[in-house]
Amino acid sequence: MRITLAENIFYVGVNDRRTELFENHLELPNGVSYNSYLIVDDKVTLIDPVEPEFMAQHLCQIKNILGDRKIDYLVVNHDEPDHSGSIGAIIREYPDVVVIGNSKTFGPLENFYGPINNKKVIADGETLCIGSHTLQFFTAPMCHWPESMVTYEQKTKIVFSNDAFGGFGALNGCIFDDEANLDFYEDDMRRYYANIVGKVAASALKAIQKVGPLDIKMIAPSHGLIWRSNLKWVIDRYVKWSTHEGEEGVVIAYGSMYGNTGRMADIIARGVADAGVKNIKVYDVSKTESSFIISDIWKYKGVVLGASSHYGSIFPNMTILLHELAEYKPQNKVYGLFGGATWCGGGLKVLQDTAEKCKWNVIGENIEVKGAPIKDEDIQKLYQLGVEIGKSVK
């Protein structure tokens, strides 16, 4: 079965529903796709291979199209091993293939896989004629990694966008955007953006602006749906996420050993609801992997964090979320902080120190409750914090 993007341009990607953790730390409940593209012309060109585990399937798809023809060029838009890991297998199968990358591509690539003898270093904006098709290469530094780039095919006006415009989620029969229910994929797209691209949001926005003047008819990323009908839909979302434009809503994330800090979170959530906010997400950091929480924090304007103390410091599972918030730096947020204590405090102090270091916009009173939230005074303070946060995101 051949999946065609345009005449003589084929999808030869694979689905991965086996891997549990992307980059060994991000859960993949819906899997992920590794997209690869084959252009058959006077010179046969493969744009990005796939994750090594799926190389046999990948080669089968390629040979089904090419037969005995060889691959002349291998374009490496990104060095990360989920993109580049099967380069060695491609070179062994097609020893005369020329690997194409930019000036920053081959250092990391050869550190991973050893010397690459047949290679071509391209400059930003350089073109390569492969017959009736012409490829143009645009560097997109730190649109994930320093060597990241995108490839534009001038005849069909397809941009092979690397990690930009990608998403988590295996492609369940629907390869193109107009075949799919986009609502089904949006959460996985935003979670991918927030946790993969979000830290370098400014670079992602520059990359979007760089290819903006091109006449683009299709966007073919390295993960997720191929965009041929709803380009405005996906571009608008990437611009929104890159500029940290949040929606009305509040994320409450807490760490609790025996449930008391969770009870505090519920009181705060009630205050948020009474302020008229309908989009409220409450997460236990011990139950929900942090990438899902980060994704919703990227989506909404309000964030409330709470944690019990643990040996004079903070509940351990909360440290992962705090580390990622400090790394990814979501902007234009309002924060609220609370904590629980028994014979010692510490949880709230770590939250406060993190807030100061990251220069968060913290509103309301920072609340520490000793024991369970059973005193009227504590309940009222927690509820009022929720109301203040709720009003601030309206």
Helices and strands as residue ranges (DSSP letters): E 3-6, E 9-11, E 14-16, E 21-22, E 26-27, E 32-34, E 37-39, E 45-47, G 52-54, H 55-66, E 73-75, H 81-84, H 87-93, E 98-101, H 106-113, E 119-121, E 127-129, E 134-139, E 149-153, E 158-162, G 177-179, H 182-192, I 193-197, G 198-200, H 201-211, E 218-221, H 231-242, E 247-255, H 260-274, E 280-284, H 290-299, E 300-310, E 313-314, H 316-328, E 334-341, H 347-358, E 367-370, H 376-392
